[in-house]
């Protein structure tokens, strides 16, 4: 992952990353705080960070299906 991000960064190419984990915890999930810092440094240098809040659309749909199935 670090090599891919570094290459894209050097070439000034786009990269899209989605995650349901907060940025502060990436070191724990990737298993290396130093590597996660370099990845995040490159990803966030020229980036637009979008944060979404609210209930999961998938959970809402699943709950709707369960309700429909139990009513039938």
CHARMM internal coordinates of N, CA and C (Angstrom, degrees):
IC EDIT
DIST 1 N 1 CA 1.4531
DIST 1 CA 1 C 1.5247
ANGL 1 N 1 CA 1 C 110.06
DIST 1 C 2 N 1.3223
ANGL 1 CA 1 C 2 N 115.92
DIHE 1 N 1 CA 1 C 2 N -43.08
DIST 2 N 2 CA 1.4615
ANGL 1 C 2 N 2 CA 119.45
DIHE 1 CA 1 C 2 N 2 CA -179.22
DIST 2 CA 2 C 1.5302
ANGL 2 N 2 CA 2 C 110.87
DIHE 1 C 2 N 2 CA 2 C -61.39
DIST 2 C 3 N 1.3214
ANGL 2 CA 2 C 3 N 117.37
DIHE 2 N 2 CA 2 C 3 N -41.80
DIST 3 N 3 CA 1.4660
ANGL 2 C 3 N 3 CA 120.82
DIHE 2 CA 2 C 3 N 3 CA -179.50
DIST 3 CA 3 C 1.5307
ANGL 3 N 3 CA 3 C 111.16
DIHE 2 C 3 N 3 CA 3 C -65.53
DIST 3 C 4 N 1.3168
ANGL 3 CA 3 C 4 N 117.35
DIHE 3 N 3 CA 3 C 4 N -41.59
DIST 4 N 4 CA 1.4643
ANGL 3 C 4 N 4 CA 121.14
DIHE 3 CA 3 C 4 N 4 CA 179.46
DIST 4 CA 4 C 1.5271
ANGL 4 N 4 CA 4 C 110.14
DIHE 3 C 4 N 4 CA 4 C -63.09
DIST 4 C 5 N 1.3196
ANGL 4 CA 4 C 5 N 116.42
DIHE 4 N 4 CA 4 C 5 N -48.08
DIST 5 N 5 CA 1.4638
ANGL 4 C 5 N 5 CA 120.45
DIHE 4 CA 4 C 5 N 5 CA -179.67
DIST 5 CA 5 C 1.5225
ANGL 5 N 5 CA 5 C 110.50
DIHE 4 C 5 N 5 CA 5 C -62.67
DIST 5 C 6 N 1.3302
ANGL 5 CA 5 C 6 N 117.20
DIHE 5 N 5 CA 5 C 6 N -42.97
DIST 6 N 6 CA 1.4634
ANGL 5 C 6 N 6 CA 120.82
DIHE 5 CA 5 C 6 N 6 CA -179.58
DIST 6 CA 6 C 1.5348
ANGL 6 N 6 CA 6 C 111.09
DIHE 5 C 6 N 6 CA 6 C -62.36
DIST 6 C 7 N 1.3173
ANGL 6 CA 6 C 7 N 117.51
DIHE 6 N 6 CA 6 C 7 N -44.60
DIST 7 N 7 CA 1.4743
ANGL 6 C 7 N 7 CA 120.46
DIHE 6 CA 6 C 7 N 7 CA 179.28
DIST 7 CA 7 C 1.5194
ANGL 7 N 7 CA 7 C 111.56
DIHE 6 C 7 N 7 CA 7 C -62.86
DIST 7 C 8 N 1.3306
ANGL 7 CA 7 C 8 N 116.80
DIHE 7 N 7 CA 7 C 8 N -45.43
DIST 8 N 8 CA 1.4671
ANGL 7 C 8 N 8 CA 120.39
DIHE 7 CA 7 C 8 N 8 CA 179.13
DIST 8 CA 8 C 1.5243
ANGL 8 N 8 CA 8 C 110.52
DIHE 7 C 8 N 8 CA 8 C -62.55
DIST 8 C 9 N 1.3363
ANGL 8 CA 8 C 9 N 116.37
DIHE 8 N 8 CA 8 C 9 N -39.03
DIST 9 N 9 CA 1.4642
ANGL 8 C 9 N 9 CA 121.25
DIHE 8 CA 8 C 9 N 9 CA -179.86
DIST 9 CA 9 C 1.5283
ANGL 9 N 9 CA 9 C 110.59
DIHE 8 C 9 N 9 CA 9 C -64.18
DIST 9 C 10 N 1.3265
ANGL 9 CA 9 C 10 N 116.81
DIHE 9 N 9 CA 9 C 10 N -46.53
DIST 10 N 10 CA 1.4665
ANGL 9 C 10 N 10 CA 120.75
DIHE 9 CA 9 C 10 N 10 CA -179.18
DIST 10 CA 10 C 1.5252
ANGL 10 N 10 CA 10 C 111.76
DIHE 9 C 10 N 10 CA 10 C -62.49
DIST 10 C 11 N 1.3229
ANGL 10 CA 10 C 11 N 116.62
DIHE 10 N 10 CA 10 C 11 N -37.43
DIST 11 N 11 CA 1.4607
ANGL 10 C 11 N 11 CA 121.07
DIHE 10 CA 10 C 11 N 11 CA -179.05
DIST 11 CA 11 C 1.5279
ANGL 11 N 11 CA 11 C 112.54
DIHE 10 C 11 N 11 CA 11 C -85.53
DIST 11 C 12 N 1.3324
ANGL 11 CA 11 C 12 N 116.47
DIHE 11 N 11 CA 11 C 12 N -1.13
DIST 12 N 12 CA 1.4664
ANGL 11 C 12 N 12 CA 122.72
DIHE 11 CA 11 C 12 N 12 CA -178.13
DIST 12 CA 12 C 1.5297
ANGL 12 N 12 CA 12 C 111.10
DIHE 11 C 12 N 12 CA 12 C 56.32
DIST 12 C 13 N 1.3102
ANGL 12 CA 12 C 13 N 115.20
DIHE 12 N 12 CA 12 C 13 N 44.53
DIST 13 N 13 CA 1.4622
ANGL 12 C 13 N 13 CA 122.09
DIHE 12 CA 12 C 13 N 13 CA 178.93
DIST 13 CA 13 C 1.5274
ANGL 13 N 13 CA 13 C 109.85
DIHE 12 C 13 N 13 CA 13 C -102.57
DIST 13 C 14 N 1.2874
ANGL 13 CA 13 C 14 N 115.18
DIHE 13 N 13 CA 13 C 14 N 154.02
DIST 14 N 14 CA 1.4597
ANGL 13 C 14 N 14 CA 120.88
DIHE 13 CA 13 C 14 N 14 CA -178.57
DIST 14 CA 14 C 1.5222
ANGL 14 N 14 CA 14 C 111.47
DIHE 13 C 14 N 14 CA 14 C -72.20
DIST 14 C 15 N 1.3113
ANGL 14 CA 14 C 15 N 114.65
DIHE 14 N 14 CA 14 C 15 N 149.68
DIST 15 N 15 CA 1.4593
ANGL 14 C 15 N 15 CA 121.55
DIHE 14 CA 14 C 15 N 15 CA 172.87
DIST 15 CA 15 C 1.5261
ANGL 15 N 15 CA 15 C 106.61
DIHE 14 C 15 N 15 CA 15 C -148.20
DIST 15 C 16 N 1.3086
ANGL 15 CA 15 C 16 N 115.64
DIHE 15 N 15 CA 15 C 16 N 135.09
DIST 16 N 16 CA 1.4590
ANGL 15 C 16 N 16 CA 120.95
DIHE 15 CA 15 C 16 N 16 CA 179.79
DIST 16 CA 16 C 1.5185
ANGL 16 N 16 CA 16 C 107.79
DIHE 15 C 16 N 16 CA 16 C -113.22
DIST 16 C 17 N 1.3138
ANGL 16 CA 16 C 17 N 115.79
DIHE 16 N 16 CA 16 C 17 N 128.42
DIST 17 N 17 CA 1.4584
ANGL 16 C 17 N 17 CA 121.57
DIHE 16 CA 16 C 17 N 17 CA 179.35
DIST 17 CA 17 C 1.5234
ANGL 17 N 17 CA 17 C 107.68
DIHE 16 C 17 N 17 CA 17 C -125.98
DIST 17 C 18 N 1.2988
ANGL 17 CA 17 C 18 N 116.01
DIHE 17 N 17 CA 17 C 18 N 129.51
DIST 18 N 18 CA 1.4605
ANGL 17 C 18 N 18 CA 120.33
DIHE 17 CA 17 C 18 N 18 CA 173.78
DIST 18 CA 18 C 1.5197
ANGL 18 N 18 CA 18 C 108.10
DIHE 17 C 18 N 18 CA 18 C -119.20
DIST 18 C 19 N 1.2980
ANGL 18 CA 18 C 19 N 115.22
DIHE 18 N 18 CA 18 C 19 N 143.65
DIST 19 N 19 CA 1.4589
ANGL 18 C 19 N 19 CA 119.74
DIHE 18 CA 18 C 19 N 19 CA -179.88
DIST 19 CA 19 C 1.5163
ANGL 19 N 19 CA 19 C 109.23
DIHE 18 C 19 N 19 CA 19 C -157.17
DIST 19 C 20 N 1.3037
ANGL 19 CA 19 C 20 N 115.50
DIHE 19 N 19 CA 19 C 20 N 147.89
DIST 20 N 20 CA 1.4524
ANGL 19 C 20 N 20 CA 119.42
DIHE 19 CA 19 C 20 N 20 CA 172.84
DIST 20 CA 20 C 1.5274
ANGL 20 N 20 CA 20 C 110.39
DIHE 19 C 20 N 20 CA 20 C -101.65
DIST 20 C 21 N 1.3129
ANGL 20 CA 20 C 21 N 116.03
DIHE 20 N 20 CA 20 C 21 N 13.90
DIST 21 N 21 CA 1.4750
ANGL 20 C 21 N 21 CA 122.15
DIHE 20 CA 20 C 21 N 21 CA 178.64
DIST 21 CA 21 C 1.5232
ANGL 21 N 21 CA 21 C 109.98
DIHE 20 C 21 N 21 CA 21 C -106.59
DIST 21 C 22 N 1.3153
ANGL 21 CA 21 C 22 N 116.28
DIHE 21 N 21 CA 21 C 22 N 143.60
DIST 22 N 22 CA 1.4618
ANGL 21 C 22 N 22 CA 119.23
DIHE 21 CA 21 C 22 N 22 CA 178.89
DIST 22 CA 22 C 1.5281
ANGL 22 N 22 CA 22 C 109.46
DIHE 21 C 22 N 22 CA 22 C -73.79
DIST 22 C 23 N 1.3121
ANGL 22 CA 22 C 23 N 115.12
DIHE 22 N 22 CA 22 C 23 N 150.53
DIST 23 N 23 CA 1.4606
ANGL 22 C 23 N 23 CA 122.38
DIHE 22 CA 22 C 23 N 23 CA -174.98
DIST 23 CA 23 C 1.5375
ANGL 23 N 23 CA 23 C 111.47
DIHE 22 C 23 N 23 CA 23 C -57.60
DIST 23 C 24 N 1.2975
ANGL 23 CA 23 C 24 N 117.50
DIHE 23 N 23 CA 23 C 24 N -38.43
DIST 24 N 24 CA 1.4657
ANGL 23 C 24 N 24 CA 121.06
DIHE 23 CA 23 C 24 N 24 CA -177.67
DIST 24 CA 24 C 1.5262
ANGL 24 N 24 CA 24 C 113.00
DIHE 23 C 24 N 24 CA 24 C -62.19
DIST 24 C 25 N 1.3127
ANGL 24 CA 24 C 25 N 117.79
DIHE 24 N 24 CA 24 C 25 N -22.79
DIST 25 N 25 CA 1.4669
ANGL 24 C 25 N 25 CA 121.48
DIHE 24 CA 24 C 25 N 25 CA -177.52
DIST 25 CA 25 C 1.5240
ANGL 25 N 25 CA 25 C 114.21
DIHE 24 C 25 N 25 CA 25 C -95.54
DIST 25 C 26 N 1.3360
ANGL 25 CA 25 C 26 N 118.76
DIHE 25 N 25 CA 25 C 26 N 0.69
DIST 26 N 26 CA 1.4643
ANGL 25 C 26 N 26 CA 120.42
DIHE 25 CA 25 C 26 N 26 CA -176.68
DIST 26 CA 26 C 1.5222
ANGL 26 N 26 CA 26 C 112.18
DIHE 25 C 26 N 26 CA 26 C -60.62
DIST 26 C 27 N 1.3128
ANGL 26 CA 26 C 27 N 118.29
DIHE 26 N 26 CA 26 C 27 N -36.83
DIST 27 N 27 CA 1.4665
ANGL 26 C 27 N 27 CA 121.24
DIHE 26 CA 26 C 27 N 27 CA 178.86
DIST 27 CA 27 C 1.5125
ANGL 27 N 27 CA 27 C 111.77
DIHE 26 C 27 N 27 CA 27 C -59.51
DIST 27 C 28 N 1.3108
ANGL 27 CA 27 C 28 N 115.69
DIHE 27 N 27 CA 27 C 28 N -40.92
DIST 28 N 28 CA 1.4667
ANGL 27 C 28 N 28 CA 120.48
DIHE 27 CA 27 C 28 N 28 CA 178.83
DIST 28 CA 28 C 1.5301
ANGL 28 N 28 CA 28 C 110.40
DIHE 27 C 28 N 28 CA 28 C -66.44
DIST 28 C 29 N 1.3138
ANGL 28 CA 28 C 29 N 117.65
DIHE 28 N 28 CA 28 C 29 N -43.85
DIST 29 N 29 CA 1.4643
ANGL 28 C 29 N 29 CA 120.89
DIHE 28 CA 28 C 29 N 29 CA -177.06
DIST 29 CA 29 C 1.5235
ANGL 29 N 29 CA 29 C 112.99
DIHE 28 C 29 N 29 CA 29 C -73.45
DIST 29 C 30 N 1.3271
ANGL 29 CA 29 C 30 N 116.90
DIHE 29 N 29 CA 29 C 30 N -34.12
DIST 30 N 30 CA 1.4654
ANGL 29 C 30 N 30 CA 119.82
DIHE 29 CA 29 C 30 N 30 CA 178.53
DIST 30 CA 30 C 1.5278
ANGL 30 N 30 CA 30 C 111.84
DIHE 29 C 30 N 30 CA 30 C -84.08
DIST 30 C 31 N 1.3199
ANGL 30 CA 30 C 31 N 117.22
DIHE 30 N 30 CA 30 C 31 N -14.53
DIST 31 N 31 CA 1.4533
ANGL 30 C 31 N 31 CA 121.14
DIHE 30 CA 30 C 31 N 31 CA 177.02
DIST 31 CA 31 C 1.5243
ANGL 31 N 31 CA 31 C 114.60
DIHE 30 C 31 N 31 CA 31 C 82.75
DIST 31 C 32 N 1.3285
ANGL 31 CA 31 C 32 N 117.71
DIHE 31 N 31 CA 31 C 32 N 6.73
DIST 32 N 32 CA 1.4650
ANGL 31 C 32 N 32 CA 120.85
DIHE 31 CA 31 C 32 N 32 CA -179.15
DIST 32 CA 32 C 1.5230
ANGL 32 N 32 CA 32 C 108.18
DIHE 31 C 32 N 32 CA 32 C -154.05
DIST 32 C 33 N 1.3333
ANGL 32 CA 32 C 33 N 115.97
DIHE 32 N 32 CA 32 C 33 N 108.96
DIST 33 N 33 CA 1.4620
ANGL 32 C 33 N 33 CA 120.72
DIHE 32 CA 32 C 33 N 33 CA -176.67
DIST 33 CA 33 C 1.5247
ANGL 33 N 33 CA 33 C 112.14
DIHE 32 C 33 N 33 CA 33 C -66.52
DIST 33 C 34 N 1.3148
ANGL 33 CA 33 C 34 N 117.65
DIHE 33 N 33 CA 33 C 34 N -37.37
DIST 34 N 34 CA 1.4642
ANGL 33 C 34 N 34 CA 120.68
DIHE 33 CA 33 C 34 N 34 CA 179.88
DIST 34 CA 34 C 1.5215
ANGL 34 N 34 CA 34 C 110.72
DIHE 33 C 34 N 34 CA 34 C -65.46
DIST 34 C 35 N 1.3139
ANGL 34 CA 34 C 35 N 116.84
DIHE 34 N 34 CA 34 C 35 N -46.50
DIST 35 N 35 CA 1.4595
ANGL 34 C 35 N 35 CA 120.55
DIHE 34 CA 34 C 35 N 35 CA 179.40
DIST 35 CA 35 C 1.5250
ANGL 35 N 35 CA 35 C 111.00
DIHE 34 C 35 N 35 CA 35 C -63.73
DIST 35 C 36 N 1.3154
ANGL 35 CA 35 C 36 N 117.11
DIHE 35 N 35 CA 35 C 36 N -42.06
DIST 36 N 36 CA 1.4640
ANGL 35 C 36 N 36 CA 119.31
DIHE 35 CA 35 C 36 N 36 CA -179.96
DIST 36 CA 36 C 1.5219
ANGL 36 N 36 CA 36 C 111.18
DIHE 35 C 36 N 36 CA 36 C -65.19
DIST 36 C 37 N 1.3246
ANGL 36 CA 36 C 37 N 117.01
DIHE 36 N 36 CA 36 C 37 N -33.53
DIST 37 N 37 CA 1.4670
ANGL 36 C 37 N 37 CA 120.55
DIHE 36 CA 36 C 37 N 37 CA 177.21
DIST 37 CA 37 C 1.5247
ANGL 37 N 37 CA 37 C 110.96
DIHE 36 C 37 N 37 CA 37 C -65.36
DIST 37 C 38 N 1.3349
ANGL 37 CA 37 C 38 N 117.76
DIHE 37 N 37 CA 37 C 38 N -42.42
DIST 38 N 38 CA 1.4692
ANGL 37 C 38 N 38 CA 119.73
DIHE 37 CA 37 C 38 N 38 CA 179.56
DIST 38 CA 38 C 1.5264
ANGL 38 N 38 CA 38 C 110.85
DIHE 37 C 38 N 38 CA 38 C -68.22
DIST 38 C 39 N 1.3236
ANGL 38 CA 38 C 39 N 116.91
DIHE 38 N 38 CA 38 C 39 N -38.67
DIST 39 N 39 CA 1.4666
ANGL 38 C 39 N 39 CA 120.42
DIHE 38 CA 38 C 39 N 39 CA 177.44
DIST 39 CA 39 C 1.5240
ANGL 39 N 39 CA 39 C 109.99
DIHE 38 C 39 N 39 CA 39 C -62.57
DIST 39 C 40 N 1.3141
ANGL 39 CA 39 C 40 N 116.34
DIHE 39 N 39 CA 39 C 40 N -50.80
DIST 40 N 40 CA 1.4627
ANGL 39 C 40 N 40 CA 120.17
DIHE 39 CA 39 C 40 N 40 CA -178.29
DIST 40 CA 40 C 1.5202
ANGL 40 N 40 CA 40 C 112.29
DIHE 39 C 40 N 40 CA 40 C -64.84
DIST 40 C 41 N 1.3294
ANGL 40 CA 40 C 41 N 116.66
DIHE 40 N 40 CA 40 C 41 N -34.89
DIST 41 N 41 CA 1.4665
ANGL 40 C 41 N 41 CA 120.43
DIHE 40 CA 40 C 41 N 41 CA 177.78
DIST 41 CA 41 C 1.5263
ANGL 41 N 41 CA 41 C 110.14
DIHE 40 C 41 N 41 CA 41 C -58.94
DIST 41 C 42 N 1.3089
ANGL 41 CA 41 C 42 N 116.43
DIHE 41 N 41 CA 41 C 42 N -46.82
DIST 42 N 42 CA 1.4618
ANGL 41 C 42 N 42 CA 120.61
DIHE 41 CA 41 C 42 N 42 CA -179.37
DIST 42 CA 42 C 1.5229
ANGL 42 N 42 CA 42 C 112.03
DIHE 41 C 42 N 42 CA 42 C -71.61
DIST 42 C 43 N 1.3130
ANGL 42 CA 42 C 43 N 116.97
DIHE 42 N 42 CA 42 C 43 N -39.54
DIST 43 N 43 CA 1.4611
ANGL 42 C 43 N 43 CA 120.18
DIHE 42 CA 42 C 43 N 43 CA -179.94
DIST 43 CA 43 C 1.5288
ANGL 43 N 43 CA 43 C 112.05
DIHE 42 C 43 N 43 CA 43 C -65.73
DIST 43 C 44 N 1.3127
ANGL 43 CA 43 C 44 N 117.04
DIHE 43 N 43 CA 43 C 44 N -37.67
DIST 44 N 44 CA 1.4529
ANGL 43 C 44 N 44 CA 120.45
DIHE 43 CA 43 C 44 N 44 CA -172.29
DIST 44 CA 44 C 1.5252
ANGL 44 N 44 CA 44 C 114.10
DIHE 43 C 44 N 44 CA 44 C -94.39
DIST 44 C 45 N 1.3272
ANGL 44 CA 44 C 45 N 118.25
DIHE 44 N 44 CA 44 C 45 N -7.68
DIST 45 N 45 CA 1.4567
ANGL 44 C 45 N 45 CA 120.53
DIHE 44 CA 44 C 45 N 45 CA -177.15
DIST 45 CA 45 C 1.5234
ANGL 45 N 45 CA 45 C 112.47
DIHE 44 C 45 N 45 CA 45 C -61.57
DIST 45 C 46 N 1.3003
ANGL 45 CA 45 C 46 N 116.71
DIHE 45 N 45 CA 45 C 46 N -50.04
DIST 46 N 46 CA 1.4703
ANGL 45 C 46 N 46 CA 121.45
DIHE 45 CA 45 C 46 N 46 CA 179.03
DIST 46 CA 46 C 1.5251
ANGL 46 N 46 CA 46 C 108.60
DIHE 45 C 46 N 46 CA 46 C -122.13
DIST 46 C 47 N 1.3045
ANGL 46 CA 46 C 47 N 116.02
DIHE 46 N 46 CA 46 C 47 N 63.18
DIST 47 N 47 CA 1.4579
ANGL 46 C 47 N 47 CA 118.26
DIHE 46 CA 46 C 47 N 47 CA -172.28
DIST 47 CA 47 C 1.5198
ANGL 47 N 47 CA 47 C 112.51
DIHE 46 C 47 N 47 CA 47 C -128.36
DIST 47 C 48 N 1.2840
ANGL 47 CA 47 C 48 N 113.63
DIHE 47 N 47 CA 47 C 48 N 167.54
DIST 48 N 48 CA 1.4561
ANGL 47 C 48 N 48 CA 123.05
DIHE 47 CA 47 C 48 N 48 CA 169.54
DIST 48 CA 48 C 1.5222
ANGL 48 N 48 CA 48 C 105.86
DIHE 47 C 48 N 48 CA 48 C -119.64
DIST 48 C 49 N 1.2940
ANGL 48 CA 48 C 49 N 116.45
DIHE 48 N 48 CA 48 C 49 N 114.18
DIST 49 N 49 CA 1.4602
ANGL 48 C 49 N 49 CA 122.12
DIHE 48 CA 48 C 49 N 49 CA -177.61
DIST 49 CA 49 C 1.5218
ANGL 49 N 49 CA 49 C 108.84
DIHE 48 C 49 N 49 CA 49 C -95.17
DIST 49 C 50 N 1.3039
ANGL 49 CA 49 C 50 N 116.14
DIHE 49 N 49 CA 49 C 50 N 122.15
DIST 50 N 50 CA 1.4586
ANGL 49 C 50 N 50 CA 121.81
DIHE 49 CA 49 C 50 N 50 CA 178.58
DIST 50 CA 50 C 1.5175
ANGL 50 N 50 CA 50 C 108.65
DIHE 49 C 50 N 50 CA 50 C -111.82
DIST 50 C 51 N 1.3108
ANGL 50 CA 50 C 51 N 115.87
DIHE 50 N 50 CA 50 C 51 N 127.07
DIST 51 N 51 CA 1.4645
ANGL 50 C 51 N 51 CA 120.91
DIHE 50 CA 50 C 51 N 51 CA 178.42
DIST 51 CA 51 C 1.5183
ANGL 51 N 51 CA 51 C 108.13
DIHE 50 C 51 N 51 CA 51 C -119.09
DIST 51 C 52 N 1.3050
ANGL 51 CA 51 C 52 N 115.78
DIHE 51 N 51 CA 51 C 52 N 128.08
DIST 52 N 52 CA 1.4537
ANGL 51 C 52 N 52 CA 121.24
DIHE 51 CA 51 C 52 N 52 CA -179.11
DIST 52 CA 52 C 1.5166
ANGL 52 N 52 CA 52 C 108.90
DIHE 51 C 52 N 52 CA 52 C -113.12
DIST 52 C 53 N 1.3050
ANGL 52 CA 52 C 53 N 114.97
DIHE 52 N 52 CA 52 C 53 N 140.41
DIST 53 N 53 CA 1.4533
ANGL 52 C 53 N 53 CA 120.47
DIHE 52 CA 52 C 53 N 53 CA 177.39
DIST 53 CA 53 C 1.5164
ANGL 53 N 53 CA 53 C 108.54
DIHE 52 C 53 N 53 CA 53 C -124.71
DIST 53 C 54 N 1.2825
ANGL 53 CA 53 C 54 N 115.39
DIHE 53 N 53 CA 53 C 54 N 156.05
DIST 54 N 54 CA 1.4582
ANGL 53 C 54 N 54 CA 119.35
DIHE 53 CA 53 C 54 N 54 CA 178.48
DIST 54 CA 54 C 1.5097
ANGL 54 N 54 CA 54 C 110.57
DIHE 53 C 54 N 54 CA 54 C 128.63
DIST 54 C 55 N 1.2914
ANGL 54 CA 54 C 55 N 113.69
DIHE 54 N 54 CA 54 C 55 N 179.07
DIST 55 N 55 CA 1.4587
ANGL 54 C 55 N 55 CA 119.80
DIHE 54 CA 54 C 55 N 55 CA -178.49
DIST 55 CA 55 C 1.5190
ANGL 55 N 55 CA 55 C 110.73
DIHE 54 C 55 N 55 CA 55 C -78.06
DIST 55 C 56 N 1.2882
ANGL 55 CA 55 C 56 N 115.42
DIHE 55 N 55 CA 55 C 56 N 150.29
DIST 56 N 56 CA 1.4504
ANGL 55 C 56 N 56 CA 122.62
DIHE 55 CA 55 C 56 N 56 CA -179.84
DIST 56 CA 56 C 1.5259
ANGL 56 N 56 CA 56 C 110.99
DIHE 55 C 56 N 56 CA 56 C -67.56
DIST 56 C 57 N 1.3146
ANGL 56 CA 56 C 57 N 115.68
DIHE 56 N 56 CA 56 C 57 N 131.07
DIST 57 N 57 CA 1.4649
ANGL 56 C 57 N 57 CA 120.78
DIHE 56 CA 56 C 57 N 57 CA 176.90
DIST 57 CA 57 C 1.5249
ANGL 57 N 57 CA 57 C 110.10
DIHE 56 C 57 N 57 CA 57 C -64.75
DIST 57 C 58 N 1.3315
ANGL 57 CA 57 C 58 N 117.09
DIHE 57 N 57 CA 57 C 58 N -39.33
DIST 58 N 58 CA 1.4635
ANGL 57 C 58 N 58 CA 120.28
DIHE 57 CA 57 C 58 N 58 CA -179.99
DIST 58 CA 58 C 1.5214
ANGL 58 N 58 CA 58 C 111.64
DIHE 57 C 58 N 58 CA 58 C -63.76
DIST 58 C 59 N 1.3403
ANGL 58 CA 58 C 59 N 117.18
DIHE 58 N 58 CA 58 C 59 N -40.24
DIST 59 N 59 CA 1.4688
ANGL 58 C 59 N 59 CA 119.45
DIHE 58 CA 58 C 59 N 59 CA 178.21
DIST 59 CA 59 C 1.5202
ANGL 59 N 59 CA 59 C 110.75
DIHE 58 C 59 N 59 CA 59 C -65.74
DIST 59 C 60 N 1.3212
ANGL 59 CA 59 C 60 N 117.11
DIHE 59 N 59 CA 59 C 60 N -37.87
DIST 60 N 60 CA 1.4635
ANGL 59 C 60 N 60 CA 121.33
DIHE 59 CA 59 C 60 N 60 CA 178.00
DIST 60 CA 60 C 1.5266
ANGL 60 N 60 CA 60 C 110.31
DIHE 59 C 60 N 60 CA 60 C -62.84
DIST 60 C 61 N 1.3211
ANGL 60 CA 60 C 61 N 116.71
DIHE 60 N 60 CA 60 C 61 N -44.88
DIST 61 N 61 CA 1.4661
ANGL 60 C 61 N 61 CA 120.81
DIHE 60 CA 60 C 61 N 61 CA 178.69
DIST 61 CA 61 C 1.5284
ANGL 61 N 61 CA 61 C 111.67
DIHE 60 C 61 N 61 CA 61 C -64.44
DIST 61 C 62 N 1.3227
ANGL 61 CA 61 C 62 N 117.14
DIHE 61 N 61 CA 61 C 62 N -41.26
DIST 62 N 62 CA 1.4664
ANGL 61 C 62 N 62 CA 120.82
DIHE 61 CA 61 C 62 N 62 CA 179.45
DIST 62 CA 62 C 1.5312
ANGL 62 N 62 CA 62 C 110.48
DIHE 61 C 62 N 62 CA 62 C -64.23
DIST 62 C 63 N 1.3135
ANGL 62 CA 62 C 63 N 116.88
DIHE 62 N 62 CA 62 C 63 N -41.98
DIST 63 N 63 CA 1.4622
ANGL 62 C 63 N 63 CA 120.52
DIHE 62 CA 62 C 63 N 63 CA 178.53
DIST 63 CA 63 C 1.5231
ANGL 63 N 63 CA 63 C 110.56
DIHE 62 C 63 N 63 CA 63 C -63.77
DIST 63 C 64 N 1.3144
ANGL 63 CA 63 C 64 N 116.78
DIHE 63 N 63 CA 63 C 64 N -38.32
DIST 64 N 64 CA 1.4664
ANGL 63 C 64 N 64 CA 121.59
DIHE 63 CA 63 C 64 N 64 CA 178.58
DIST 64 CA 64 C 1.5316
ANGL 64 N 64 CA 64 C 110.37
DIHE 63 C 64 N 64 CA 64 C -64.57
DIST 64 C 65 N 1.3405
ANGL 64 CA 64 C 65 N 116.38
DIHE 64 N 64 CA 64 C 65 N -42.55
DIST 65 N 65 CA 1.4693
ANGL 64 C 65 N 65 CA 119.81
DIHE 64 CA 64 C 65 N 65 CA 178.25
DIST 65 CA 65 C 1.5289
ANGL 65 N 65 CA 65 C 111.55
DIHE 64 C 65 N 65 CA 65 C -64.45
DIST 65 C 66 N 1.3231
ANGL 65 CA 65 C 66 N 116.99
DIHE 65 N 65 CA 65 C 66 N -40.07
DIST 66 N 66 CA 1.4694
ANGL 65 C 66 N 66 CA 120.59
DIHE 65 CA 65 C 66 N 66 CA 179.37
DIST 66 CA 66 C 1.5204
ANGL 66 N 66 CA 66 C 110.36
DIHE 65 C 66 N 66 CA 66 C -64.84
DIST 66 C 67 N 1.3140
ANGL 66 CA 66 C 67 N 116.23
DIHE 66 N 66 CA 66 C 67 N -41.17
DIST 67 N 67 CA 1.4749
ANGL 66 C 67 N 67 CA 120.79
DIHE 66 CA 66 C 67 N 67 CA 179.23
DIST 67 CA 67 C 1.5156
ANGL 67 N 67 CA 67 C 110.25
DIHE 66 C 67 N 67 CA 67 C -63.89
DIST 67 C 68 N 1.3355
ANGL 67 CA 67 C 68 N 116.40
DIHE 67 N 67 CA 67 C 68 N -43.22
DIST 68 N 68 CA 1.4736
ANGL 67 C 68 N 68 CA 120.93
DIHE 67 CA 67 C 68 N 68 CA 179.68
DIST 68 CA 68 C 1.5301
ANGL 68 N 68 CA 68 C 110.64
DIHE 67 C 68 N 68 CA 68 C -65.48
DIST 68 C 69 N 1.3304
ANGL 68 CA 68 C 69 N 117.60
DIHE 68 N 68 CA 68 C 69 N -39.97
DIST 69 N 69 CA 1.4587
ANGL 68 C 69 N 69 CA 121.71
DIHE 68 CA 68 C 69 N 69 CA -178.32
DIST 69 CA 69 C 1.5330
ANGL 69 N 69 CA 69 C 110.98
DIHE 68 C 69 N 69 CA 69 C -68.11
DIST 69 C 70 N 1.3384
ANGL 69 CA 69 C 70 N 117.29
DIHE 69 N 69 CA 69 C 70 N -39.65
DIST 70 N 70 CA 1.4629
ANGL 69 C 70 N 70 CA 119.21
DIHE 69 CA 69 C 70 N 70 CA -178.68
DIST 70 CA 70 C 1.5244
ANGL 70 N 70 CA 70 C 111.65
DIHE 69 C 70 N 70 CA 70 C -74.44
DIST 70 C 71 N 1.3300
ANGL 70 CA 70 C 71 N 117.44
DIHE 70 N 70 CA 70 C 71 N -25.11
DIST 71 N 71 CA 1.4740
ANGL 70 C 71 N 71 CA 120.86
DIHE 70 CA 70 C 71 N 71 CA 178.33
DIST 71 CA 71 C 1.5376
ANGL 71 N 71 CA 71 C 111.13
DIHE 70 C 71 N 71 CA 71 C -76.49
DIST 71 C 72 N 1.3190
ANGL 71 CA 71 C 72 N 116.46
DIHE 71 N 71 CA 71 C 72 N -24.26
DIST 72 N 72 CA 1.4780
ANGL 71 C 72 N 72 CA 120.44
DIHE 71 CA 71 C 72 N 72 CA -176.84
DIST 72 CA 72 C 1.4895
ANGL 72 N 72 CA 72 C 113.46
DIHE 71 C 72 N 72 CA 72 C -83.82
END
COOR INIT
IC SEED 1 N 1 CA 1 C
IC BUILD
